[in-house]
Amino acid sequence: MRRIAFGLFILWISAPRLWAEPTLRVIPPTGATFAPGQRFDIRIEGDDLRGQPTQFAIEINGRDQKREIFGNEEFKTYPAPPVGRGAASSTTLNGGLTHRNWTIEKPGKYELKATLTTADGKKLTAISTIEVENLQPAANRAKNVILFVGDGMGPTIRTAARIASKGVEGGRTRGLLEIDQLAGDEQVGGRGDGQKLGDAFDDTEEDGLQPFVHLQTR
């Protein structure tokens, strides 16, 4: 009976990876906005792949841009990390490739379409629509700019600080933090599978880096 229970437990903790379908993403995600000429990263990444993909492609507004963006770079894969404590080693692969410091000069909306052909011939597709804004020069240009980088000050931390400093009444905090009242703020984040402790943005074994993902602008 114990052996059966143990076997069921192992199956249960392994099930998410065993049954997961291959997925493909293209970064920047839909909704990201940039200034003309601003540099950003373009990344294609796949999860839970059953073998080395045979080919990939990327289009911008229907035009093939694989060579311009990635040149001769190949889609690199590595073993997917186990899911759950005590889980067996994964039999699937994660992977991707990144081009850094890409720019688009002309304002407008751009559709990024990535396709990946898996080892079994299945085609995965990911689409993202980004925008390069038509920015007009300000009439009165600022002489000084203060950039406040609140690393580790996401919504969870700020909510806790708001509760602790202002108190709660009727299910709401009694006031706002100074950072809540700034004219604008930008929130970015990243995803990682935790392969290297302490690096929340690690999703590749090659360079240990992962592109930031735009979350919110106010």
Phi, psi and omega in degrees: 000319179295323179295320178296315180298318180295319179296319178295323179295315179297319178296321182295316182284340180268344187303317182304320180282323182294322185261357183293138178273145176301139181230155179227139177230151172235134183237134015290153180280167177304135179101348179293141180234148182220158172275154177303129180083356180292140180275141176208167181263143171246127182223139170247130179217143180235150178235152174057045178276141180263060180122170181289125178299150183272329179196163177217165178209157174218135179238148172238115184053044175082359181256131179296121182235018184302310183292319181296323185272309189254351179058235180259013179297145179253157176285111185266139181237161177206158182300134177292142180291151177298151179253120178091150180294131178079007181289150178289161179302141182285149176258003180256172182237146166249164178177182179167188174203153188228139169246124183261151174065039173281148179223152173230124185272324188274127177298150178145180178262141183229129177262121176260120181239118179249140175230147181223127177263117184282174183299331180267011175090000180282141180257125175257143181229139175225136182232137177224139177245119180245170182225134170259115188282149176271089185272132177260139179302138179289144180295317179245102183284139180290142178276330182225143178235129177251117177257114180257112180261105182268069181297131181077020181240052178283184183304322182295312181293319181292324176296316179298318179295322180295317179294316184292322186271329185255335184085171183234139176215125179065030179084003179230154177288153184280352181192179181250156172282161177300322181294333177290340187255009175294155182300331178194157173210159182237131178246129177231158179208186179208166177239147178207153180263013172067030181288330177240116183299140177090352179241096185290345185252014181277118175223009177221142178280341187287308186238356177069013183242155179215136183298144173289149181244127179292129180250315187198143173234138177232000000 
